[in-house]
């Protein structure tokens, strides 16, 4: 099924900076609970199964690209408010998407 440009434009994707990283031992896959700052849009939380590819130190202060307008989802008892975008390798390892240069927090992906 092909997506249309209208489908793409319905997604509100934004740049944020990870400002806190917590272990999430309750998750099925090795995961972190991330707190992400979107500048003027505020702070949101997300659960990301990024623990296999990143240490806490790798993630702290890293910019990421997130889908901002999906409904919150409960993951391992935690509300995940944004979806952090990543490339998934054949073995399941995630590679988080980020701007190639630092971007203003809250910048819209177009």
Secondary structure as a PSIPRED ss2 file (coil, helix, strand):
# PSIPRED VFORMAT (PSIPRED V4.0)

   1 X C   1.000  0.000  0.000
   2 X C   1.000  0.000  0.000
   3 X C   1.000  0.000  0.000
   4 X C   1.000  0.000  0.000
   5 X H   0.000  1.000  0.000
   6 X H   0.000  1.000  0.000
   7 X H   0.000  1.000  0.000
   8 X H   0.000  1.000  0.000
   9 X H   0.000  1.000  0.000
  10 X H   0.000  1.000  0.000
  11 X C   1.000  0.000  0.000
  12 X C   1.000  0.000  0.000
  13 X E   0.000  0.000  1.000
  14 X E   0.000  0.000  1.000
  15 X E   0.000  0.000  1.000
  16 X E   0.000  0.000  1.000
  17 X E   0.000  0.000  1.000
  18 X E   0.000  0.000  1.000
  19 X E   0.000  0.000  1.000
  20 X E   0.000  0.000  1.000
  21 X E   0.000  0.000  1.000
  22 X E   0.000  0.000  1.000
  23 X E   0.000  0.000  1.000
  24 X C   1.000  0.000  0.000
  25 X C   1.000  0.000  0.000
  26 X C   1.000  0.000  0.000
  27 X C   1.000  0.000  0.000
  28 X C   1.000  0.000  0.000
  29 X C   1.000  0.000  0.000
  30 X C   1.000  0.000  0.000
  31 X C   1.000  0.000  0.000
  32 X E   0.000  0.000  1.000
  33 X E   0.000  0.000  1.000
  34 X E   0.000  0.000  1.000
  35 X E   0.000  0.000  1.000
  36 X E   0.000  0.000  1.000
  37 X E   0.000  0.000  1.000
  38 X C   1.000  0.000  0.000
  39 X H   0.000  1.000  0.000
  40 X H   0.000  1.000  0.000
  41 X H   0.000  1.000  0.000
  42 X C   1.000  0.000  0.000
  43 X E   0.000  0.000  1.000
  44 X E   0.000  0.000  1.000
  45 X E   0.000  0.000  1.000
  46 X E   0.000  0.000  1.000
  47 X E   0.000  0.000  1.000
  48 X E   0.000  0.000  1.000
  49 X C   1.000  0.000  0.000
  50 X C   1.000  0.000  0.000
  51 X C   1.000  0.000  0.000
  52 X C   1.000  0.000  0.000
  53 X C   1.000  0.000  0.000
  54 X C   1.000  0.000  0.000
  55 X C   1.000  0.000  0.000
  56 X H   0.000  1.000  0.000
  57 X H   0.000  1.000  0.000
  58 X H   0.000  1.000  0.000
  59 X H   0.000  1.000  0.000
  60 X C   1.000  0.000  0.000
  61 X C   1.000  0.000  0.000
  62 X C   1.000  0.000  0.000
  63 X E   0.000  0.000  1.000
  64 X E   0.000  0.000  1.000
  65 X E   0.000  0.000  1.000
  66 X E   0.000  0.000  1.000
  67 X E   0.000  0.000  1.000
  68 X C   1.000  0.000  0.000
  69 X C   1.000  0.000  0.000
  70 X C   1.000  0.000  0.000
  71 X C   1.000  0.000  0.000
  72 X C   1.000  0.000  0.000
  73 X E   0.000  0.000  1.000
  74 X E   0.000  0.000  1.000
  75 X E   0.000  0.000  1.000
  76 X C   1.000  0.000  0.000
  77 X C   1.000  0.000  0.000
  78 X E   0.000  0.000  1.000
  79 X E   0.000  0.000  1.000
  80 X E   0.000  0.000  1.000
  81 X C   1.000  0.000  0.000
  82 X C   1.000  0.000  0.000
  83 X E   0.000  0.000  1.000
  84 X E   0.000  0.000  1.000
  85 X C   1.000  0.000  0.000
  86 X E   0.000  0.000  1.000
  87 X E   0.000  0.000  1.000
  88 X E   0.000  0.000  1.000
  89 X C   1.000  0.000  0.000
  90 X C   1.000  0.000  0.000
  91 X C   1.000  0.000  0.000
  92 X C   1.000  0.000  0.000
  93 X C   1.000  0.000  0.000
  94 X E   0.000  0.000  1.000
  95 X E   0.000  0.000  1.000
  96 X E   0.000  0.000  1.000
  97 X C   1.000  0.000  0.000
  98 X C   1.000  0.000  0.000
  99 X C   1.000  0.000  0.000
 100 X C   1.000  0.000  0.000
 101 X C   1.000  0.000  0.000
 102 X C   1.000  0.000  0.000
 103 X C   1.000  0.000  0.000
 104 X C   1.000  0.000  0.000
 105 X C   1.000  0.000  0.000
 106 X C   1.000  0.000  0.000
 107 X C   1.000  0.000  0.000
 108 X E   0.000  0.000  1.000
 109 X C   1.000  0.000  0.000
 110 X C   1.000  0.000  0.000
